[in-house]
């Protein structure tokens, strides 16, 4: 059963799980994993629409671009998380508010 609807439903499930993780988690690593799930859902949509829309290369290029951005985002986010841990001995995102001061 290889239809566009199957891929869109799977992407919607991934997006929902990622959004749930971003909204409910206080741990910075769990929030980062939720963001990665959201980006993977977007990639799945790009590839599915490229596959069922005539196999144009645009969807694959956008998916590769999102993967590169996700790698850069992880590098920056992990640097912020390490800084948060060094200052507060915790990776709770609620304590990041204290970094403003």
N, C-alpha and C positions, 0 to 999 in steps of 0.2 A: 504494500500500500504506500506508494510513493507519490503523494500529492502535496500541493502547496499548503493545504490546510493543516496537515500533520506537522509540518515545519513551523507554521505560524503558531499553532497551539503549544508546541514545545518551547518556542521562543517566548511566548506569553508566560508560560510557567516559570522559565528561567528568570525573566524580568520580575515577576511577582516575588519569587524567592529572594532575589537580590534586593528589591525594594524593601521587603520585610526585614532583611538583615541590616540594611542601612538605617532604617527607622528605629528598630527595637534594640540594637546592640549598643553597648557602651564601650566595648573593647575595640581599640583602634584597628587591630588586625582583622577582626570580624567585619567591621565596616568596610575595610579595604577589600575583603573577599566578596562582600555584597556588591561593591562597585564593579568588581571583575565579572560577576555573574550578569550584571546589567549590560556590560560591554560585550560579553559573549552572546547575549540574546540579540543585541544589535547586529553582531557579525553573522549570526545564524539567519537573520532576516535578509541581510545583504546577499548572502550566498544563495538563499532560497529564491529570492526574486531574480537573481542573475540566472539561476538554473531554469526556472520556469518562465522566464521572460525572454527566452531566445538565446541563452548562453552568451550574453554580452560580457565583456571583460570588466565593465565598470564596477559591478558588485564585488568582484574579487579584489580589485584595486582598493576600494573603500574598506574592505575587510582587513587587508594588509595594513592600511593606514591606521585603522583603529587598533590593531595589534601593536604597532609601533608606538602609538600614543599611550596605550595601556602599559607598555614596558617603561616608558619615561615616567608615567604617573606613579608606578610602583616604586621606582627609584627615589623619587621626590618624597612620596608618602612614607617610605621606610626611613628616610633621613629625618623626617619630622617626628616619627614615632620614636626613633632612637633618642632624639633630643628631648622629647617628652619624658621618656623613661629616665634619662640621666638627671633631669631636673626634679622629677616628682616621684621616682621609683614606682611608677605605675603607668599603664598605657590606657587609662580610662579617659575617654574623650571629654568628659565633663571637666576634668582638671585642666584641659587645654585653655579654658577661659582665663586661667591665672597667668598664662604666658603673655597676655596683652599688657600686663602691668610692669 
